[in-house]
Amino acid sequence: MTAVLFTCAGQRVDIVSAFGRAGATTVGADADRLAPALYHADHMALVPRIDDDGYVPALADLVREHDVRLVVPLTDLDQALLARSTRELAPALVLVPAPEVCATMGDKYRAHAFFVEHGLDSPRSWLPADVPDDARYPLLVKVREGFGSRHIHRARDPEELAFFLRYTPVDSFVQECCLGEEFSIDVFCDLDSRCLNAIPRTMIQSKGGESIKGRSIQDRELIEHGARVAETVGIVGPANVQCFREPDGSLPVTDVNPRFGGAFPLPLAAGSRYPELALALARGERPEPRIGEFREGIVMTRFFSDLCLVDDGTDLRPFAEELPHPLAAEPGEV
């Protein structure tokens, strides 16, 4: 069985469990011992924070200890660091694009410039000092390096734009709002950035920057667009392409996140087989593209779940089902 190390495991129980069902031995790593995904992995490990010099050496120790063959980051936080650390983590395959791809896609203004330079539509965008008089309001003030829809402000006129540019505490840029419908396309590429599949989905509802309701759609234009964007960017492994379909028919790209998307369960249920493809790459195989091979009409609606742990004084372990429930006394009882 191929051992897979998941970094920044966090709440991504869905991804860790999916790889387990695909036949992987799963190793979850996080700095927070309350990260739920740790307790759904076959092995768990607490590691230093990403900004600690000991972070990569700790991951390298796990690679050796568990004979890890695949490293999969589950957030944007350590992608660029892992991309620069492939030698330290060898012989495991680190499922991230090249460092320059991570750096470019991680800076949303640089990403916009890249899209335009390579012939991909992108909403008009400017640095704060360069916003022209003919900019179409409302405008968005967006953080250049961030995630989860944090530090995004909608300005209805020049006065609000000036206010939000003064108000925001982060390095930002300005972008015109798109007018059409938004879509996400979950893609997966091989080590040569050849797209193996692209699965579009509607954005019925989002919360905190993540889709919580959506539907898979067989839209040939979006499928081909997602594949083209992924191959142009140089994606390796998974990515999420966000775009709009504008009234003029254009498909401006607003974001490319080189990781599994928050709505991972939807393309998985639609038949993406992305965990199996990742494991095949780790084994040195070269899967053939299966563009458009997925089921349309799969509807996802996400919900909160929970994990209860028992603190035995030295460690935490999942709540044992055989224990009487509830353990606490009823109101009024000793």
N, C-alpha and C positions, 0 to 999 in steps of 0.2 A: 504494500500500500504506500502511495506517495504521501510524504509528510508535508503539510502546508502550514507556514507560519503567517498568522494574521497580525499585523501591527495596528496599533490604535483600535483594538477590537471593539471597545465601546459598547454600543447597543446593537451592533450588527449581528444579532443572533440569526437572522434570516440567511445571511451569507455563509457564516460558519457552519450552520446546520446543513445548508445545501451542498457544500463541499463534502461534508461527512456522508451524506446520502449518495454522493457521486463516487464514494470509495476512498476518500482521502483520510489520512490521520491528521486531525486538526490540532494546531497549537495556537492558543490565543495569548497575545501579549498586550499589556496595557499598564499605565502608571497608576491607575485607580483600581484598587482591589474590589470595588463595588461595580465594576464594568460587567453588565450582565452576560455579554458574549463569552467572557472567560469561563463561566460555569457551564457553557454548552459545548466547549471544546474538549477533546480527548485529554489534552494537557494544557495547563495554564501557567503563566509566568508573569510576575510583576517586574517591570523594567523601569529604568530612570525616565524622567521627562525627556522630550525630544530635544530640548535645548541643553541637555546635560552631555558633557563629553563622553560619558559612559554609555550613552544610548546605543550607538551602533555596536560597540564591543559586546554589550549585553545580548543584542540580537544575534551576533556572530556566535556567541556561546550557545544559544538555543539551536542555531543551525547545526552545530557540531553535536550537541547532546541528543537531538532527535533525528539526526540525519535528514534535515529539511531539504527538499528539492525545489520548493516554490515559496516565494515570499510575496504576500498580497497586502498592500496597504489599504486600509478601509476608510481613510479620510484624506483630505488634501494636505494635512499638516506636515507629514514627513515624506511626501512624494519626492521632492527635489533632493532631500538628503539621501534617501535610499537610492535614487538614480546616480548619485555621486559615490555610492558606497558598494557598488556591485562586486568589486574585488574582495572587500572585507567579508561579504556575505556568500562568496563562492564556496562550494559548487552550486548553491541554490540559484535558481532563476528568479530574478527580481522583476516582477510583472509591472514595470513602469516604462514610460517612454524615455528617450534621452534627456539628460539634464536640461538642455536648452529648450526642449519642448515643455517640460514641467515649468520652467521659469517663465516662458512666454505665455502659456495658458494661465499661469497663476497670477499674472498681471493683466487685468481685464482691458486696460488701454493698449498695452503691447499686443494682446491677442487681437483686438480690433484692427490695429495697424497691419498685423500679419494677414488677417482675412482679406483686407482690401488689397494688399500687395499681391496676394496669390489668387485674385479673381473671385473671391467669395463675398457675397453680399453681407454687409454688416450695417447696423444703424449708424447714421452720422454721429460722430463723437469727437470731442475736443478736450484739450487740457483747459483748466479753468480760465486762463488768461486769453484763450483763443476762440471763445464762443462768438460766432458772427451775429450780426444784427438780424439776419434772415433765418435764424434758428427757429424751428417750429415748436411752440409750446403746446403742452407741458413738456418740460425737460426733466431728466433724471440726474441727480447727483449720486454717483456710485463710487464706492470704495474701489481702489485699484487692485488691492490684494485682500481678499476676504472670502467668506462663505456664509451660507445660511441666510442670505438676504439681509445681512446686517449692514447698517450705515448706508441705506438707500433712501433718498428723499425725493419727492415729486414737487417740482417747482412749476407753478401755474403762470408765472410772469417774471420779468427781469428782477423785480424787487425780491420776490421769494427766492430766486436763484442766488442773488447776492447774499441773502440771509443764510441759506443752507450752506453755501460755500464758507461763510464765516463760522457757522455753527458746527459743522462736522469736524471731529477731532482726528480724522484720518486722511491720508493722501488720496485724493479723489479725482474723477474726471466727469465730464458731462456728456449725456447721450440722449438723442431724441427717442421718444416713446414710439414703439411700433403700433400700427393701427389694426393689424389682423389677428388671427387666432394663433396661440402659442402651442408648439409641439415639442416633445422630447423624443430623441432617437437614441436608443441604447445599442451601442455598437461593440464589436469585439474584433481585434486585429491580431495577426500572427506576429512573429518577431521581425518580419520584413515590412510591417505596417500594411499588409494586405488584408483588407476587410473580409472577415469570414461571415458576418451577418450584421444586419441593421434592422432594428425593430422599432418602428414609430409608435408613439402612444399619445393620446389626447391628454390635456392637462385639465381635468374636470375641476379639481380643487387642489390647492397647495397650501402649506402651512410652514412657516419658518424656512422657506426656500426649498422644501421637499414636497414632492407630489404625494398626496395621500389618497387621491381618487383619480383613476384614469382608465383608458380603454385602448387595447392594441388595435391597430388599423393596418390593413393591407393597402398602403398608398404608395404606388410605385415611384412617384416623384420624390416623396420623402425618403424612401428606402435608398434610392440612388444618391440623393443629396447627402444623407448621413454617411454613406460609404465614401463618397467623394471627399467630404470634409475630413473624415478620419484619416484617409490615406494622404491627403494634402498636409495635414498637421503632423503626421508621423506617429500616430497612436500605436502603442504596443499593449496588447491586452484589452481591458475594458475602458470604455469612455461613455460619457453622456453628452450628446449634442443638443443644445437648445436653440430653437429657431422659431420664427414667425412666418406665416403665409400672409403676405401683404395684399391689399386690394389690387395692386398692379401685377400680381403673380410672382413677385420676387420672394426669396426665402432667406432673409437676413439672419445670420448667426449671431446670437448674443453671448454664448458661452460654450466652452468645451471643457468638461471636467474629466481628466484622465484617470478615472476610477469607476467602480461600480456605482450606479446611481442609487439615490434614496429609494426609488421605486423598483429595486431589484426583483421583488417577488413577481411583478407583472411580466416582464420578459421571460423570467424563469417558467412561469405557468404557461406562457404562450409557446414554449418549446425551444427556447434559446440554446439550452444545453451549454451555457457559458462555463459552468464549473468543469464539465467534461473537456471542453476545449482547452481550458487553462491547464488541466492535468496532462492533456496530450502534449502541449508545448513543453511542459516540465520533463516529460519522458523523451524529448528530442524528436517528436513526431511533427509532421507538417500537414495538418488537416486541410482538406479542400474547402473552399468557400461554399456556403449554403445560403447565399443572399436571398432573402424573401421567404425562406422556409420557416414559417411559424404560423400559429393559429390566430386569426383575426377574431375580435369580439370578446377577448378575455378582459373582464372588468375587475379592477382591483379597488378595494376600499380598506385602508389601513386603520389599525386601532391600537390602543395601548394594551400592553400585557404586563406581567410582573414576574419577579423571581424572589422568593423569600429564602433567606439564609439564616443558619444557626451559628451564633458565635460561641465556640466552645472554650474561649479564653485564650487560645493560641492561633486559631484559624477560623475561617468561615467555610461552611459547607452548605450545599442546598438543603432546604427543609425536607426532612425524611417523611414520606407520605404515611409510613406506618405509625408515626407518632400521633397521639390523640389530638384532634383539632376541634375547637381552638385550645391552645395551651393555657391562655390566660383565663383567670376565673371570671365567672359571670358577674355582672354588677351586683354588689351586695354580698358576694361570697368571699371567703378568705382564700 
